[in-house]
Amino acid sequence: MLTADVDGGTFRLRPALRADLPAIVQLLADDAMGAVRETVVDMEPYERAFAAIDADPSHLLVVGDLVPHGAENGSVVATFQLSFLPGISRQGSWRSQLEGVRVAGSLRGQGIGNVMVRWAIEESRRRGCSMMQLSTHKDRTSAHRFYERLGFDASHEGMKLKL
């Protein structure tokens, strides 16, 4: 999908494999909010979700591997999900939804998130989307600054209902 040179080696984006699920869940749990929502104790719900995402071409679950200089293989250090949604509004345009963007804590601030989100923006354009949307928790102020630097505008107030 994409290969980029970054500090520490080569960063490669690729479609996630079922075998990547423990690493993905670990990335999702790698902060105060995720730590209370995610657990690797029972992988069954994640496996069901992976199967649904993997079976639907309107959804991509992506991981990023960091391959150290001189090595052939690396480890999963980043992830995100990108979904493509048809809509009636905006003259029937498609939009993409970016979810679960995570970079390993030890690698944040090194440009990996920037590479990932820019790829997701270009893939959304390639698929004919007129807009990309995402939600980020109000307490994630550093994430807000990150997305604003990439051109995102906090134009709406999002709401959620836990079911």
C-alpha positions in Angstrom: 0.0 0.0 0.0 2.8 2.4 1.0 6.4 2.4 2.0 8.2 5.3 3.6 11.6 6.0 5.2 11.2 7.1 8.8 13.5 7.4 11.8 14.5 3.9 12.8 13.8 2.2 9.5 11.2 1.7 6.8 7.5 2.1 7.5 5.1 -0.1 5.5 1.4 0.2 5.4 -0.5 -3.0 4.5 -3.9 -4.6 5.0 -4.2 -6.2 8.4 -4.2 -9.9 8.8 -6.0 -12.0 11.4 -2.6 -12.7 13.0 -2.2 -8.9 13.6 -5.2 -8.7 15.9 -3.3 -9.0 19.2 -0.9 -6.2 18.1 -3.9 -4.1 16.9 -5.7 -4.5 20.2 -2.6 -3.7 22.1 -2.2 -0.4 20.2 -5.9 0.4 20.8 -5.3 -0.2 24.6 -2.1 1.9 24.7 -3.6 5.0 26.4 -5.8 5.8 29.4 -9.1 5.6 27.5 -8.2 2.5 25.5 -6.9 0.7 28.5 -10.4 0.5 30.0 -12.1 -0.4 26.7 -9.9 -3.0 25.2 -8.6 -6.4 26.4 -6.7 -9.3 24.8 -8.2 -11.7 27.3 -11.1 -12.6 24.9 -10.2 -12.2 21.3 -13.5 -13.6 20.0 -15.3 -10.2 19.6 -12.2 -8.8 17.7 -12.1 -11.9 15.5 -15.8 -11.5 14.6 -15.2 -7.8 13.8 -12.1 -8.6 11.7 -14.1 -11.1 9.7 -16.8 -8.6 8.9 -14.3 -5.8 8.0 -12.2 -8.2 5.9 -15.3 -9.5 4.0 -16.5 -6.0 3.0 -14.6 -4.0 0.4 -16.0 -0.8 1.8 -13.9 -1.2 4.9 -10.1 -1.4 5.3 -8.3 -2.4 8.5 -4.7 -1.3 8.0 -1.5 -1.8 10.0 1.9 -0.2 9.7 5.0 -2.2 10.2 8.3 -0.6 11.2 11.2 -2.6 9.6 14.5 -1.6 11.2 17.4 -0.6 8.9 19.1 -3.8 7.6 16.2 -6.1 8.6 13.7 -7.9 6.3 10.8 -8.0 8.7 9.4 -5.6 11.3 6.6 -5.4 13.8 3.2 -3.8 13.8 3.6 -0.3 15.3 0.5 1.5 14.0 -3.1 0.9 12.8 -6.3 2.5 11.6 -9.6 1.6 10.0 -10.9 3.4 6.9 -14.6 3.0 5.9 -16.3 4.3 2.7 -19.9 5.4 3.2 -22.4 6.3 0.5 -24.7 9.1 1.2 -27.7 10.9 -0.2 -26.7 14.3 1.1 -24.1 16.4 -0.7 -25.6 15.3 -4.0 -25.2 11.7 -3.3 -21.5 11.9 -2.5 -19.4 9.3 -0.7 -17.4 10.1 2.4 -14.8 8.2 4.3 -14.7 7.6 8.0 -11.3 7.3 9.7 -11.3 5.3 13.0 -8.9 3.9 15.5 -5.8 5.7 14.4 -3.0 4.6 16.7 0.8 4.7 16.7 2.9 2.9 19.3 3.6 5.3 22.2 7.3 5.1 21.8 7.1 6.2 18.1 4.6 9.1 18.4 5.8 12.4 17.1 8.1 10.8 14.4 5.8 11.4 11.5 4.2 7.9 11.2 0.7 9.2 12.0 1.2 11.9 9.3 2.2 9.3 6.7 -0.8 7.1 7.6 -3.5 9.8 7.5 -2.1 11.3 4.3 -2.3 7.9 2.7 -5.9 7.5 4.0 -6.8 10.9 2.5 -5.4 10.0 -0.9 -7.1 6.6 -0.9 -10.4 8.4 0.0 -9.9 10.8 -3.0 -9.0 7.8 -5.2 -12.3 6.2 -4.3 -14.3 9.3 -5.2 -15.1 10.5 -1.7 -15.9 14.2 -1.3 -15.1 14.3 2.4 -13.3 12.5 5.2 -14.7 12.5 8.7 -13.4 11.3 12.0 -14.3 11.7 15.6 -11.8 12.1 18.5 -12.6 12.3 22.1 -12.8 15.8 23.6 -9.9 15.1 26.0 -7.5 14.1 23.2 -6.2 17.7 22.7 -2.9 16.6 21.1 -4.9 14.5 18.6 -7.0 17.6 17.8 -3.9 19.6 17.1 -2.5 16.7 14.9 -5.7 16.6 12.8 -5.9 20.3 12.5 -2.3 20.4 11.1 -3.5 18.0 8.4 -6.3 20.3 7.4 -9.2 18.8 9.4 -11.8 21.3 10.7 -13.8 20.8 13.9 -16.9 21.9 12.1 -19.5 19.7 13.9 -20.3 18.6 17.4 -20.4 14.8 17.5 -22.8 12.8 19.8 -22.9 9.1 20.8 -25.4 6.9 22.4 -24.0 3.8 24.1 -26.2 0.8 23.4 
